[in-house]
Amino acid sequence: MQKILYVRSAEDPVRLRGFRIRRMKNKKRVLTRICALHYAKLVYRSLLFLLAALLYFSGRFRYSGGLFRGLEAEPWLLALIWIVYAVEMLLRFFPSKLESMGCQKQFPQNYRPTGASAPQMQPWTRTFAAAAAWLLLNGTIGVLYRVKLIDKDILILISLAYGVCDMICILFFCPFQTWFMKNRCCAVCRIYNWDFAMMFTPYLFIPNGYTWSLLGMSLLLLLRWEITVHRHPERFAENTNAALSCKNCEEKLCHHKKQLQHLRRDIQRGEERAGNPFAS
């Protein structure tokens, strides 16, 4: 008897290694404002990266100076990068309805006490592991730059790519969540506000007013976040802050991420059962 694997899809039933995938009825979901804003960020950050990459590769074909010399002659691109990310970081310093609860939980107005007195924070070892992995990655990039295997242009492109990956982590898949922090979602993420400091780590190697000012602002955000975590840990734990619970979530940022997780699990189960016809 053929087994059937049900998935949410608009496609006609197809076969997957002996399994017939049948469509389930899709429930209409309204895209929340916060979710829409994050998709907008994904779009304009991607366009910014593609623009810089286009200038870099066209510059390599036209002359040997590359992107960074072009920016010194036409600083509009560095200025555009600075304006976009400076505005984003400035918004993070204040309570805002344009930001996710992941970063807004640090503010007292977003703290809704549950009555519990002992916040259950994520283990510091996971935080340390995430930081160590990031420093190792960017330390390697720094070494490649020092030995002149990559240049300043590539460092800028890496930073812009980090910005795109930041949105991918929030909306679709986050390696830090999956492999290191093991948190349920972005709302309870211990390192959510590390994003800009991570994004601009490559700028440490570029002594420029644009780059170092962005790095400095990101480090101020990180410092404020860590001070608040240590002074008010109750704001960052789901068992002490009801605003972080699933039932009180109004953003639904994890919706597509969970869809992908469920689809991956269904496919894995289908493959396992196809390999073992006696599996239940």
LINNOR-V297450 format. One record per helix or strand of 3 or more residues. SS is the DSSP state (alpha for helix, beta for strand). FROM is the first residue (numbers start at 1). TO is the last residue. If there is no record, write none. Layout:
# LINNOR-V297450
ss: {SS & SS}
from: {FROM & FROM}
to: {TO & TO}
This chain:
# LINNOR-V297450
ss: {beta & beta & beta & alpha & alpha & alpha & alpha & alpha & alpha & alpha & alpha & alpha & alpha & alpha & alpha & alpha & alpha & alpha & alpha}
from: {4 & 14 & 19 & 33 & 66 & 76 & 101 & 108 & 124 & 152 & 175 & 186 & 192 & 201 & 209 & 233 & 242 & 246 & 255}
to: {7 & 16 & 23 & 62 & 73 & 92 & 104 & 110 & 146 & 171 & 181 & 188 & 199 & 205 & 231 & 235 & 244 & 248 & 275}
